[in-house]
């Protein structure tokens, strides 16, 4: 198959919302690395200072700058995987070509090995296979679950399966039965708060966005979860992607946002595919897209895949290699 030219790749992406990361991915997929000439093309095409662009590229350790690094296996050496054979697997796959990567969010099915855009798992070279990520086990204490409450229902990841278990009913009720003021009042009454350390009330945050004069307003779902041993977001996106989209659509309805971005970590290529499928299903059904449930409000959702922030050890190692 003929490779796309620099101009064709640039034209494909430069008019898209937040084009930089997908543009970098497109050139990287074509060439296997990002050359100085390509960076100059992107810098001129997007009118970005070359120094800023270089800083972005070198911030992410999955973007190769030299051909020798391209396509090499990347082996998880996070805490869990180190106890399950990660170090030996790294050695067996080739000390000169395989490279370590921090916790890759597959702690429930170790050891993940990333080769190109495909994830393999296994505790030794002979066991490496490509398979779907596992469902979470049932709560061992019998506690009623909230976020994972319906995630094990058959076909839950599809639009039909999600709607069969009550999916999108909340969005439909909010849009057809409540004004945004009433919906925000309901949210305030519920006491819903962020799950970070501050526990900031969601209704206050969303109302501030709704009342802000500037636009366009945007909902950003941070799905980068890079903390060691943390993979709950991947489980939700793999097995309950429409729940993520419904939550974003509810936030958009409350705030008047017209754009949505899911910032996805690089180590989740299969999740990227699943999210794009879910976005396509929801858009075709009129649940998001040009006309959110007939309200006249546009809410376009895009996935932007990162490249994993550099580990300082890898930065020093690459600096020596370059």
Phi and psi restraints in degrees (value plus and minus 20) as a CYANA .aco file:
   2 UNK   PHI     -90.0   -50.0
   2 UNK   PSI     115.1   155.1
   3 UNK   PHI     -94.0   -54.0
   3 UNK   PSI     125.4   165.4
   4 UNK   PHI     -91.2   -51.2
   4 UNK   PSI     126.5   166.5
   5 UNK   PHI     -95.5   -55.5
   5 UNK   PSI     146.1   186.1
   6 UNK   PHI     -76.1   -36.1
   6 UNK   PSI     -64.1   -24.1
   7 UNK   PHI     -83.9   -43.9
   7 UNK   PSI     -61.6   -21.6
   8 UNK   PHI     -84.6   -44.6
   8 UNK   PSI     -61.9   -21.9
   9 UNK   PHI     -85.5   -45.5
   9 UNK   PSI     -63.9   -23.9
  10 UNK   PHI     -83.1   -43.1
  10 UNK   PSI     -64.0   -24.0
  11 UNK   PHI     -84.9   -44.9
  11 UNK   PSI     -53.4   -13.4
  12 UNK   PHI     -83.4   -43.4
  12 UNK   PSI     -55.5   -15.5
  13 UNK   PHI    -132.4   -92.4
  13 UNK   PSI     -42.0    -2.0
  14 UNK   PHI     -86.3   -46.3
  14 UNK   PSI     -40.8    -0.8
  15 UNK   PHI    -115.7   -75.7
  15 UNK   PSI     -21.8    18.2
  16 UNK   PHI     -97.8   -57.8
  16 UNK   PSI     135.4   175.4
  17 UNK   PHI     -83.7   -43.7
  17 UNK   PSI     116.6   156.6
  18 UNK   PHI      27.5    67.5
  18 UNK   PSI      46.4    86.4
  19 UNK   PHI    -102.2   -62.2
  19 UNK   PSI     -34.2     5.8
  20 UNK   PHI     -80.4   -40.4
  20 UNK   PSI     -74.1   -34.1
  21 UNK   PHI     -82.5   -42.5
  21 UNK   PSI     -68.3   -28.3
  22 UNK   PHI     -83.2   -43.2
  22 UNK   PSI     -50.6   -10.6
  23 UNK   PHI     -87.1   -47.1
  23 UNK   PSI     -64.0   -24.0
  24 UNK   PHI     -82.2   -42.2
  24 UNK   PSI     -61.7   -21.7
  25 UNK   PHI     -81.0   -41.0
  25 UNK   PSI     -61.3   -21.3
  26 UNK   PHI     -83.2   -43.2
  26 UNK   PSI     -65.0   -25.0
  27 UNK   PHI     -87.4   -47.4
  27 UNK   PSI     -59.3   -19.3
  28 UNK   PHI     -85.8   -45.8
  28 UNK   PSI     -60.5   -20.5
  29 UNK   PHI     -85.3   -45.3
  29 UNK   PSI     -55.9   -15.9
  30 UNK   PHI     -90.3   -50.3
  30 UNK   PSI     -65.4   -25.4
  31 UNK   PHI    -122.9   -82.9
  31 UNK   PSI     -38.4     1.6
  32 UNK   PHI      66.8   106.8
  32 UNK   PSI     -27.4    12.6
  33 UNK   PHI    -185.6  -145.6
  33 UNK   PSI     154.5   194.5
  34 UNK   PHI    -133.9   -93.9
  34 UNK   PSI      89.9   129.9
  35 UNK   PHI    -101.9   -61.9
  35 UNK   PSI     146.1   186.1
  36 UNK   PHI     -81.6   -41.6
  36 UNK   PSI     -59.1   -19.1
  37 UNK   PHI     -82.5   -42.5
  37 UNK   PSI     -61.5   -21.5
  38 UNK   PHI     -84.0   -44.0
  38 UNK   PSI     -61.5   -21.5
  39 UNK   PHI     -81.8   -41.8
  39 UNK   PSI     -56.8   -16.8
  40 UNK   PHI     -86.3   -46.3
  40 UNK   PSI     -59.2   -19.2
  41 UNK   PHI     -81.7   -41.7
  41 UNK   PSI     -66.1   -26.1
  42 UNK   PHI     -86.1   -46.1
  42 UNK   PSI     -62.0   -22.0
  43 UNK   PHI     -78.4   -38.4
  43 UNK   PSI     -65.3   -25.3
  44 UNK   PHI     -91.0   -51.0
  44 UNK   PSI     -61.0   -21.0
  45 UNK   PHI     -87.8   -47.8
  45 UNK   PSI     -56.5   -16.5
  46 UNK   PHI    -119.7   -79.7
  46 UNK   PSI     -21.7    18.3
  47 UNK   PHI      36.8    76.8
  47 UNK   PSI      25.7    65.7
  48 UNK   PHI    -126.1   -86.1
  48 UNK   PSI     117.6   157.6
  49 UNK   PHI     -78.0   -38.0
  49 UNK   PSI     115.6   155.6
  50 UNK   PHI     -79.1   -39.1
  50 UNK   PSI     -55.8   -15.8
  51 UNK   PHI     -84.4   -44.4
  51 UNK   PSI     -61.8   -21.8
  52 UNK   PHI     -85.2   -45.2
  52 UNK   PSI     -60.3   -20.3
  53 UNK   PHI     -84.5   -44.5
  53 UNK   PSI     -63.4   -23.4
  54 UNK   PHI     -81.5   -41.5
  54 UNK   PSI     -59.8   -19.8
  55 UNK   PHI     -82.3   -42.3
  55 UNK   PSI     -59.1   -19.1
  56 UNK   PHI     -85.1   -45.1
  56 UNK   PSI     -67.1   -27.1
  57 UNK   PHI     -82.1   -42.1
  57 UNK   PSI     -65.0   -25.0
  58 UNK   PHI     -97.4   -57.4
  58 UNK   PSI     -31.7     8.3
  59 UNK   PHI     -91.4   -51.4
  59 UNK   PSI     -49.6    -9.6
  60 UNK   PHI    -123.0   -83.0
  60 UNK   PSI     103.3   143.3
  61 UNK   PHI    -102.7   -62.7
  61 UNK   PSI     -27.5    12.5
  62 UNK   PHI    -105.4   -65.4
  62 UNK   PSI     -30.9     9.1
  63 UNK   PHI    -102.0   -62.0
  63 UNK   PSI      92.1   132.1
  64 UNK   PHI    -101.5   -61.5
  64 UNK   PSI     120.2   160.2
  65 UNK   PHI    -123.3   -83.3
  65 UNK   PSI     -31.7     8.3
  66 UNK   PHI    -153.5  -113.5
  66 UNK   PSI     124.7   164.7
  67 UNK   PHI     -78.2   -38.2
  67 UNK   PSI     -53.5   -13.5
  68 UNK   PHI     -83.7   -43.7
  68 UNK   PSI     -45.2    -5.2
  69 UNK   PHI    -103.2   -63.2
  69 UNK   PSI     -43.7    -3.7
  70 UNK   PHI     -84.5   -44.5
  70 UNK   PSI     116.6   156.6
  71 UNK   PHI      57.7    97.7
  71 UNK   PSI     -19.6    20.4
  72 UNK   PHI     -93.3   -53.3
  72 UNK   PSI     127.3   167.3
  73 UNK   PHI     -83.0   -43.0
  73 UNK   PSI     122.0   162.0
  74 UNK   PHI    -138.0   -98.0
  74 UNK   PSI     101.2   141.2
  75 UNK   PHI    -130.9   -90.9
  75 UNK   PSI     111.4   151.4
  76 UNK   PHI     -88.0   -48.0
  76 UNK   PSI     107.4   147.4
  77 UNK   PHI    -142.2  -102.2
  77 UNK   PSI      12.4    52.4
  78 UNK   PHI     -88.0   -48.0
  78 UNK   PSI     153.9   193.9
  79 UNK   PHI     -77.1   -37.1
  79 UNK   PSI     -66.9   -26.9
  80 UNK   PHI     -83.8   -43.8
  80 UNK   PSI     -67.6   -27.6
  81 UNK   PHI     -87.5   -47.5
  81 UNK   PSI     -49.0    -9.0
  82 UNK   PHI     -84.2   -44.2
  82 UNK   PSI     -50.1   -10.1
  83 UNK   PHI    -105.3   -65.3
  83 UNK   PSI     -27.1    12.9
  84 UNK   PHI    -137.1   -97.1
  84 UNK   PSI       2.1    42.1
  85 UNK   PHI      82.0   122.0
  85 UNK   PSI     -10.1    29.9
  86 UNK   PHI     -79.7   -39.7
  86 UNK   PSI     -63.7   -23.7
  87 UNK   PHI     -85.5   -45.5
  87 UNK   PSI     -63.3   -23.3
  88 UNK   PHI     -85.6   -45.6
  88 UNK   PSI     -59.1   -19.1
  89 UNK   PHI     -83.0   -43.0
  89 UNK   PSI     -59.8   -19.8
  90 UNK   PHI     -81.0   -41.0
  90 UNK   PSI     -63.2   -23.2
  91 UNK   PHI     -86.3   -46.3
  91 UNK   PSI     -64.8   -24.8
  92 UNK   PHI     -86.2   -46.2
  92 UNK   PSI     -50.8   -10.8
  93 UNK   PHI     -99.9   -59.9
  93 UNK   PSI     -28.1    11.9
  94 UNK   PHI     101.0   141.0
  94 UNK   PSI      87.9   127.9
  95 UNK   PHI     -83.1   -43.1
  95 UNK   PSI     -47.0    -7.0
  96 UNK   PHI    -107.3   -67.3
  96 UNK   PSI     -41.8    -1.8
  97 UNK   PHI    -133.6   -93.6
  97 UNK   PSI     -63.3   -23.3
  98 UNK   PHI     -90.1   -50.1
  98 UNK   PSI     123.7   163.7
  99 UNK   PHI    -147.6  -107.6
  99 UNK   PSI     128.3   168.3
 100 UNK   PHI     -97.4   -57.4
 100 UNK   PSI     133.4   173.4
 101 UNK   PHI    -155.6  -115.6
 101 UNK   PSI     128.9   168.9
 102 UNK   PHI     -82.9   -42.9
 102 UNK   PSI     154.3   194.3
 103 UNK   PHI     -59.7   -19.7
 103 UNK   PSI     102.1   142.1
 104 UNK   PHI    -123.1   -83.1
 104 UNK   PSI      -3.2    36.8
 105 UNK   PHI      51.4    91.4
 105 UNK   PSI       6.5    46.5
 106 UNK   PHI    -144.9  -104.9
 106 UNK   PSI      19.7    59.7
 107 UNK   PHI     -83.6   -43.6
 107 UNK   PSI     -41.5    -1.5
 108 UNK   PHI    -105.1   -65.1
 108 UNK   PSI     -21.2    18.8
 109 UNK   PHI    -176.9  -136.9
 109 UNK   PSI      46.8    86.8
 110 UNK   PHI     -98.0   -58.0
 110 UNK   PSI     142.8   182.8
 111 UNK   PHI    -123.7   -83.7
 111 UNK   PSI     108.3   148.3
 112 UNK   PHI     -96.8   -56.8
 112 UNK   PSI     118.1   158.1
 113 UNK   PHI    -146.3  -106.3
 113 UNK   PSI     103.1   143.1
 114 UNK   PHI    -120.8   -80.8
 114 UNK   PSI      99.5   139.5
 115 UNK   PHI    -143.9  -103.9
 115 UNK   PSI      88.9   128.9
 116 UNK   PHI      42.9    82.9
 116 UNK   PSI    -144.0  -104.0
 117 UNK   PHI    -126.4   -86.4
 117 UNK   PSI       6.8    46.8
 118 UNK   PHI    -146.8  -106.8
 118 UNK   PSI     116.7   156.7
 119 UNK   PHI    -123.2   -83.2
 119 UNK   PSI     108.8   148.8
 120 UNK   PHI    -135.2   -95.2
 120 UNK   PSI     131.9   171.9
 121 UNK   PHI    -154.3  -114.3
 121 UNK   PSI     128.7   168.7
 122 UNK   PHI     142.2   182.2
 122 UNK   PSI     138.8   178.8
 123 UNK   PHI    -118.0   -78.0
 123 UNK   PSI     -18.0    22.0
 124 UNK   PHI    -176.0  -136.0
 124 UNK   PSI     147.1   187.1
 125 UNK   PHI     -79.3   -39.3
 125 UNK   PSI     -58.5   -18.5
 126 UNK   PHI     -91.8   -51.8
 126 UNK   PSI     -33.8     6.2
 127 UNK   PHI    -123.0   -83.0
 127 UNK   PSI     -24.2    15.8
 128 UNK   PHI     -83.8   -43.8
 128 UNK   PSI     103.3   143.3
 129 UNK   PHI    -159.1  -119.1
 129 UNK   PSI     140.1   180.1
 130 UNK   PHI    -124.1   -84.1
 130 UNK   PSI     100.3   140.3
 131 UNK   PHI    -168.8  -128.8
 131 UNK   PSI     141.2   181.2
 132 UNK   PHI     -84.4   -44.4
 132 UNK   PSI     129.5   169.5
 133 UNK   PHI     -88.6   -48.6
 133 UNK   PSI     128.1   168.1
 134 UNK   PHI     -96.3   -56.3
 134 UNK   PSI     133.6   173.6
 135 UNK   PHI     -90.8   -50.8
 135 UNK   PSI     132.6   172.6
 136 UNK   PHI     -88.4   -48.4
 136 UNK   PSI     123.9   163.9
 137 UNK   PHI     -87.0   -47.0
 137 UNK   PSI     136.4   176.4
 138 UNK   PHI     -83.5   -43.5
 138 UNK   PSI     121.4   161.4
 139 UNK   PHI     -71.8   -31.8
 139 UNK   PSI      98.7   138.7
 140 UNK   PHI     -87.8   -47.8
 140 UNK   PSI     -40.7    -0.7
 141 UNK   PHI    -111.1   -71.1
 141 UNK   PSI     -18.5    21.5
 142 UNK   PHI      53.3    93.3
 142 UNK   PSI      -8.5    31.5
 143 UNK   PHI     -90.2   -50.2
 143 UNK   PSI     117.5   157.5
 144 UNK   PHI     -84.8   -44.8
 144 UNK   PSI     110.3   150.3
 145 UNK   PHI    -114.4   -74.4
 145 UNK   PSI     135.8   175.8
 146 UNK   PHI    -129.1   -89.1
 146 UNK   PSI     -95.2   -55.2
 147 UNK   PHI     -80.2   -40.2
 147 UNK   PSI     -58.8   -18.8
 148 UNK   PHI    -115.5   -75.5
 148 UNK   PSI      -6.0    34.0
 149 UNK   PHI     -76.7   -36.7
 149 UNK   PSI     -59.6   -19.6
 150 UNK   PHI    -139.2   -99.2
 150 UNK   PSI      -9.0    31.0
 151 UNK   PHI     -86.3   -46.3
 151 UNK   PSI     -42.7    -2.7
 152 UNK   PHI    -112.5   -72.5
 152 UNK   PSI     -17.3    22.7
 153 UNK   PHI     -85.6   -45.6
 153 UNK   PSI     124.1   164.1
 154 UNK   PHI     -77.2   -37.2
 154 UNK   PSI     116.3   156.3
 155 UNK   PHI      42.7    82.7
 155 UNK   PSI       4.8    44.8
 156 UNK   PHI     -81.8   -41.8
 156 UNK   PSI     -49.0    -9.0
 157 UNK   PHI     -92.8   -52.8
 157 UNK   PSI     -38.2     1.8
 158 UNK   PHI    -107.0   -67.0
 158 UNK   PSI     142.6   182.6
 159 UNK   PHI     -83.1   -43.1
 159 UNK   PSI     -62.5   -22.5
 160 UNK   PHI     -82.8   -42.8
 160 UNK   PSI     -64.1   -24.1
 161 UNK   PHI     -87.4   -47.4
 161 UNK   PSI     -57.9   -17.9
 162 UNK   PHI     -86.2   -46.2
 162 UNK   PSI     -64.3   -24.3
 163 UNK   PHI     -88.7   -48.7
 163 UNK   PSI     -49.6    -9.6
 164 UNK   PHI     -85.1   -45.1
 164 UNK   PSI     -44.2    -4.2
 165 UNK   PHI    -128.3   -88.3
 165 UNK   PSI       8.4    48.4
 166 UNK   PHI      72.6   112.6
 166 UNK   PSI     -14.6    25.4
 167 UNK   PHI     -83.4   -43.4
 167 UNK   PSI     122.2   162.2
 168 UNK   PHI      48.9    88.9
 168 UNK   PSI     -19.9    20.1
 169 UNK   PHI     -86.1   -46.1
 169 UNK   PSI     -57.2   -17.2
 170 UNK   PHI     -84.1   -44.1
 170 UNK   PSI     -62.4   -22.4
 171 UNK   PHI     -83.9   -43.9
 171 UNK   PSI     -64.3   -24.3
 172 UNK   PHI     -81.1   -41.1
 172 UNK   PSI     -64.1   -24.1
 173 UNK   PHI     -84.6   -44.6
 173 UNK   PSI     -63.0   -23.0
 174 UNK   PHI     -82.4   -42.4
 174 UNK   PSI     -60.5   -20.5
 175 UNK   PHI     -98.5   -58.5
 175 UNK   PSI     -57.5   -17.5
 176 UNK   PHI    -114.7   -74.7
 176 UNK   PSI     -41.3    -1.3
 177 UNK   PHI    -135.3   -95.3
 177 UNK   PSI     -32.5     7.5
 178 UNK   PHI    -152.4  -112.4
 178 UNK   PSI     124.5   164.5
 179 UNK   PHI     -97.5   -57.5
 179 UNK   PSI     147.9   187.9
 180 UNK   PHI     -83.8   -43.8
 180 UNK   PSI     -54.3   -14.3
 181 UNK   PHI     -83.0   -43.0
 181 UNK   PSI     -64.8   -24.8
 182 UNK   PHI     -86.3   -46.3
 182 UNK   PSI     -59.1   -19.1
 183 UNK   PHI     -85.1   -45.1
 183 UNK   PSI     -61.0   -21.0
 184 UNK   PHI     -87.5   -47.5
 184 UNK   PSI     -55.0   -15.0
 185 UNK   PHI     -84.8   -44.8
 185 UNK   PSI     -61.4   -21.4
 186 UNK   PHI     -80.4   -40.4
 186 UNK   PSI     -61.3   -21.3
 187 UNK   PHI     -85.0   -45.0
 187 UNK   PSI     -59.6   -19.6
 188 UNK   PHI     -85.0   -45.0
 188 UNK   PSI     -62.3   -22.3
 189 UNK   PHI     -82.3   -42.3
 189 UNK   PSI     -54.3   -14.3
 190 UNK   PHI     -86.8   -46.8
 190 UNK   PSI     -44.8    -4.8
 191 UNK   PHI      58.7    98.7
 191 UNK   PSI      -8.2    31.8
 192 UNK   PHI     -78.0   -38.0
 192 UNK   PSI     113.5   153.5
 193 UNK   PHI    -159.5  -119.5
 193 UNK   PSI     138.0   178.0
 194 UNK   PHI     -81.5   -41.5
 194 UNK   PSI     134.3   174.3
 195 UNK   PHI    -118.1   -78.1
 195 UNK   PSI      -9.1    30.9
 196 UNK   PHI     -97.9   -57.9
 196 UNK   PSI    -196.7  -156.7
 197 UNK   PHI     -82.6   -42.6
 197 UNK   PSI     -50.7   -10.7
 198 UNK   PHI     -99.3   -59.3
 198 UNK   PSI     -43.5    -3.5
 199 UNK   PHI      36.6    76.6
 199 UNK   PSI      24.6    64.6
 200 UNK   PHI     -89.5   -49.5
 200 UNK   PSI     114.0   154.0
 201 UNK   PHI     -81.2   -41.2
 201 UNK   PSI     106.8   146.8
 202 UNK   PHI     -83.3   -43.3
 202 UNK   PSI     -61.3   -21.3
 203 UNK   PHI     -81.1   -41.1
 203 UNK   PSI     -59.1   -19.1
 204 UNK   PHI     -85.3   -45.3
 204 UNK   PSI     -62.8   -22.8
 205 UNK   PHI     -84.6   -44.6
 205 UNK   PSI     -67.2   -27.2
 206 UNK   PHI     -87.9   -47.9
 206 UNK   PSI     -56.0   -16.0
 207 UNK   PHI     -86.5   -46.5
 207 UNK   PSI     -57.5   -17.5
 208 UNK   PHI     -83.0   -43.0
 208 UNK   PSI     -58.7   -18.7
 209 UNK   PHI     -88.3   -48.3
 209 UNK   PSI     -63.7   -23.7
 210 UNK   PHI     -79.5   -39.5
 210 UNK   PSI     -59.2   -19.2
 211 UNK   PHI    -105.5   -65.5
 211 UNK   PSI     -28.6    11.4
 212 UNK   PHI     -87.1   -47.1
 212 UNK   PSI     122.1   162.1
 213 UNK   PHI     -99.5   -59.5
 213 UNK   PSI     -50.6   -10.6
 214 UNK   PHI    -102.4   -62.4
 214 UNK   PSI     140.8   180.8
 215 UNK   PHI    -176.7  -136.7
 215 UNK   PSI    -197.4  -157.4
 216 UNK   PHI     -92.3   -52.3
 216 UNK   PSI     127.0   167.0
 217 UNK   PHI    -104.1   -64.1
 217 UNK   PSI     123.2   163.2
 218 UNK   PHI    -154.7  -114.7
 218 UNK   PSI     117.2   157.2
 219 UNK   PHI    -119.6   -79.6
 219 UNK   PSI     103.9   143.9
 220 UNK   PHI    -134.4   -94.4
 220 UNK   PSI     102.6   142.6
 221 UNK   PHI    -120.6   -80.6
 221 UNK   PSI      91.1   131.1
 222 UNK   PHI    -104.1   -64.1
 222 UNK   PSI      79.8   119.8
 223 UNK   PHI    -130.0   -90.0
 223 UNK   PSI      17.4    57.4
 224 UNK   PHI    -109.7   -69.7
 224 UNK   PSI     -35.2     4.8
 225 UNK   PHI     -23.5    16.5
 225 UNK   PSI      76.1   116.1
 226 UNK   PHI    -126.0   -86.0
 226 UNK   PSI     -15.4    24.6
 227 UNK   PHI     -90.3   -50.3
 227 UNK   PSI     117.9   157.9
 228 UNK   PHI     -76.8   -36.8
 228 UNK   PSI     113.4   153.4
 229 UNK   PHI      59.3    99.3
 229 UNK   PSI     -10.7    29.3
 230 UNK   PHI    -130.4   -90.4
 230 UNK   PSI     100.9   140.9
 231 UNK   PHI    -166.3  -126.3
 231 UNK   PSI       0.1    40.1
 232 UNK   PHI     -84.1   -44.1
 232 UNK   PSI     -56.3   -16.3
 233 UNK   PHI     -85.5   -45.5
 233 UNK   PSI     -60.3   -20.3
 234 UNK   PHI     -81.8   -41.8
 234 UNK   PSI     -60.0   -20.0
 235 UNK   PHI     -80.7   -40.7
 235 UNK   PSI     -65.4   -25.4
 236 UNK   PHI     -82.8   -42.8
 236 UNK   PSI     -65.8   -25.8
 237 UNK   PHI     -90.2   -50.2
 237 UNK   PSI     -54.6   -14.6
 238 UNK   PHI     -91.2   -51.2
 238 UNK   PSI     -61.0   -21.0
 239 UNK   PHI    -133.1   -93.1
 239 UNK   PSI     -29.8    10.2
 240 UNK   PHI    -165.5  -125.5
 240 UNK   PSI      29.7    69.7
 241 UNK   PHI     -84.6   -44.6
 241 UNK   PSI     -50.0   -10.0
 242 UNK   PHI     -90.4   -50.4
 242 UNK   PSI     -43.9    -3.9
 243 UNK   PHI     -86.3   -46.3
 243 UNK   PSI     -57.2   -17.2
 244 UNK   PHI     -84.6   -44.6
 244 UNK   PSI     -65.1   -25.1
 245 UNK   PHI     -86.8   -46.8
 245 UNK   PSI     -58.2   -18.2
 246 UNK   PHI     -85.2   -45.2
 246 UNK   PSI     -60.8   -20.8
 247 UNK   PHI     -81.9   -41.9
 247 UNK   PSI     -61.5   -21.5
 248 UNK   PHI     -86.0   -46.0
 248 UNK   PSI     -59.6   -19.6
 249 UNK   PHI     -86.4   -46.4
 249 UNK   PSI     -57.3   -17.3
 250 UNK   PHI     -83.7   -43.7
 250 UNK   PSI     -61.7   -21.7
 251 UNK   PHI     -84.2   -44.2
 251 UNK   PSI     -58.9   -18.9
 252 UNK   PHI     -85.2   -45.2
 252 UNK   PSI     -62.7   -22.7
 253 UNK   PHI     -82.4   -42.4
 253 UNK   PSI     -60.5   -20.5
 254 UNK   PHI     -91.0   -51.0
 254 UNK   PSI     -52.9   -12.9
 255 UNK   PHI    -124.7   -84.7
 255 UNK   PSI     -34.2     5.8
 256 UNK   PHI      62.4   102.4
 256 UNK   PSI      -1.0    39.0
 257 UNK   PHI     -91.0   -51.0
 257 UNK   PSI     122.9   162.9
 258 UNK   PHI    -133.2   -93.2
 258 UNK   PSI     -29.8    10.2
 259 UNK   PHI    -147.0  -107.0
 259 UNK   PSI     125.4   165.4
 260 UNK   PHI    -155.3  -115.3
 260 UNK   PSI     117.2   157.2
 261 UNK   PHI    -147.4  -107.4
 261 UNK   PSI     113.6   153.6
 262 UNK   PHI    -125.6   -85.6
 262 UNK   PSI      91.9   131.9
 263 UNK   PHI    -110.3   -70.3
 263 UNK   PSI      87.9   127.9
 264 UNK   PHI    -126.6   -86.6
 264 UNK   PSI     117.2   157.2
 265 UNK   PHI     -88.1   -48.1
 265 UNK   PSI     130.6   170.6
 266 UNK   PHI     -82.0   -42.0
 266 UNK   PSI     -53.7   -13.7
 267 UNK   PHI     -91.5   -51.5
 267 UNK   PSI     -17.4    22.6
 268 UNK   PHI    -135.3   -95.3
 268 UNK   PSI      39.1    79.1
 269 UNK   PHI     -84.3   -44.3
 269 UNK   PSI     -56.6   -16.6
 270 UNK   PHI     -86.4   -46.4
 270 UNK   PSI     -55.9   -15.9
 271 UNK   PHI     -85.8   -45.8
 271 UNK   PSI     -57.7   -17.7
 272 UNK   PHI     -77.0   -37.0
 272 UNK   PSI     -66.7   -26.7
 273 UNK   PHI     -81.4   -41.4
 273 UNK   PSI     -65.1   -25.1
 274 UNK   PHI     -82.9   -42.9
 274 UNK   PSI     -61.1   -21.1
 275 UNK   PHI     -85.6   -45.6
 275 UNK   PSI     -62.7   -22.7
 276 UNK   PHI     -82.8   -42.8
 276 UNK   PSI     -57.8   -17.8
 277 UNK   PHI     -83.9   -43.9
 277 UNK   PSI     -63.5   -23.5
 278 UNK   PHI     -86.0   -46.0
 278 UNK   PSI     -60.4   -20.4
 279 UNK   PHI     -82.1   -42.1
 279 UNK   PSI     -61.4   -21.4
 280 UNK   PHI     -81.9   -41.9
 280 UNK   PSI     -63.7   -23.7
 281 UNK   PHI     -83.2   -43.2
 281 UNK   PSI     -66.9   -26.9
 282 UNK   PHI     -86.5   -46.5
 282 UNK   PSI     -57.2   -17.2
 283 UNK   PHI     -87.1   -47.1
 283 UNK   PSI     -63.2   -23.2
 284 UNK   PHI     -83.4   -43.4
 284 UNK   PSI     -52.1   -12.1
 285 UNK   PHI    -103.9   -63.9
 285 UNK   PSI     -22.0    18.0
 286 UNK   PHI      57.9    97.9
 286 UNK   PSI      -4.8    35.2
 287 UNK   PHI    -102.0   -62.0
 287 UNK   PSI     -48.7    -8.7
 288 UNK   PHI    -159.0  -119.0
 288 UNK   PSI    -199.8  -159.8
 289 UNK   PHI      88.9   128.9
 289 UNK   PSI    -164.8  -124.8
 290 UNK   PHI     -85.5   -45.5
 290 UNK   PSI     -48.6    -8.6
 291 UNK   PHI    -165.2  -125.2
 291 UNK   PSI      76.1   116.1
 292 UNK   PHI     -86.1   -46.1
 292 UNK   PSI      82.2   122.2
 293 UNK   PHI      30.9    70.9
 293 UNK   PSI      19.2    59.2
 294 UNK   PHI      54.4    94.4
 294 UNK   PSI      -6.2    33.8
 295 UNK   PHI    -104.6   -64.6
 295 UNK   PSI     -33.6     6.4
 296 UNK   PHI      66.8   106.8
 296 UNK   PSI     -26.3    13.7
 297 UNK   PHI    -109.0   -69.0
 297 UNK   PSI     105.2   145.2
 298 UNK   PHI    -102.0   -62.0
 298 UNK   PSI     119.1   159.1
 299 UNK   PHI    -164.2  -124.2
 299 UNK   PSI      75.9   115.9
 300 UNK   PHI    -114.5   -74.5
 300 UNK   PSI     108.2   148.2
 301 UNK   PHI    -129.5   -89.5
 301 UNK   PSI     113.0   153.0
 302 UNK   PHI    -147.7  -107.7
 302 UNK   PSI     126.4   166.4
 303 UNK   PHI    -121.5   -81.5
 303 UNK   PSI     111.6   151.6
 304 UNK   PHI    -144.3  -104.3
 304 UNK   PSI      92.7   132.7
 305 UNK   PHI    -108.6   -68.6
 305 UNK   PSI     106.4   146.4
 306 UNK   PHI     -97.1   -57.1
 306 UNK   PSI    -186.3  -146.3
 307 UNK   PHI    -155.7  -115.7
 307 UNK   PSI      -5.7    34.3
 308 UNK   PHI      49.5    89.5
 308 UNK   PSI      99.5   139.5
 309 UNK   PHI     -81.2   -41.2
 309 UNK   PSI     125.5   165.5
 310 UNK   PHI     -83.5   -43.5
 310 UNK   PSI     116.9   156.9
 311 UNK   PHI    -103.1   -63.1
 311 UNK   PSI     117.3   157.3
 312 UNK   PHI     -77.8   -37.8
 312 UNK   PSI     -54.8   -14.8
 313 UNK   PHI     -85.4   -45.4
 313 UNK   PSI     -59.6   -19.6
 314 UNK   PHI     -88.9   -48.9
 314 UNK   PSI     -56.9   -16.9
 315 UNK   PHI     -79.2   -39.2
 315 UNK   PSI     -66.6   -26.6
 316 UNK   PHI     -84.8   -44.8
 316 UNK   PSI     -60.5   -20.5
 317 UNK   PHI     -83.0   -43.0
 317 UNK   PSI     -63.7   -23.7
 318 UNK   PHI     -88.9   -48.9
 318 UNK   PSI     -54.6   -14.6
 319 UNK   PHI     -80.4   -40.4
 319 UNK   PSI     -60.9   -20.9
 320 UNK   PHI     -87.8   -47.8
 320 UNK   PSI     -59.8   -19.8
 321 UNK   PHI     -87.6   -47.6
 321 UNK   PSI     -51.6   -11.6
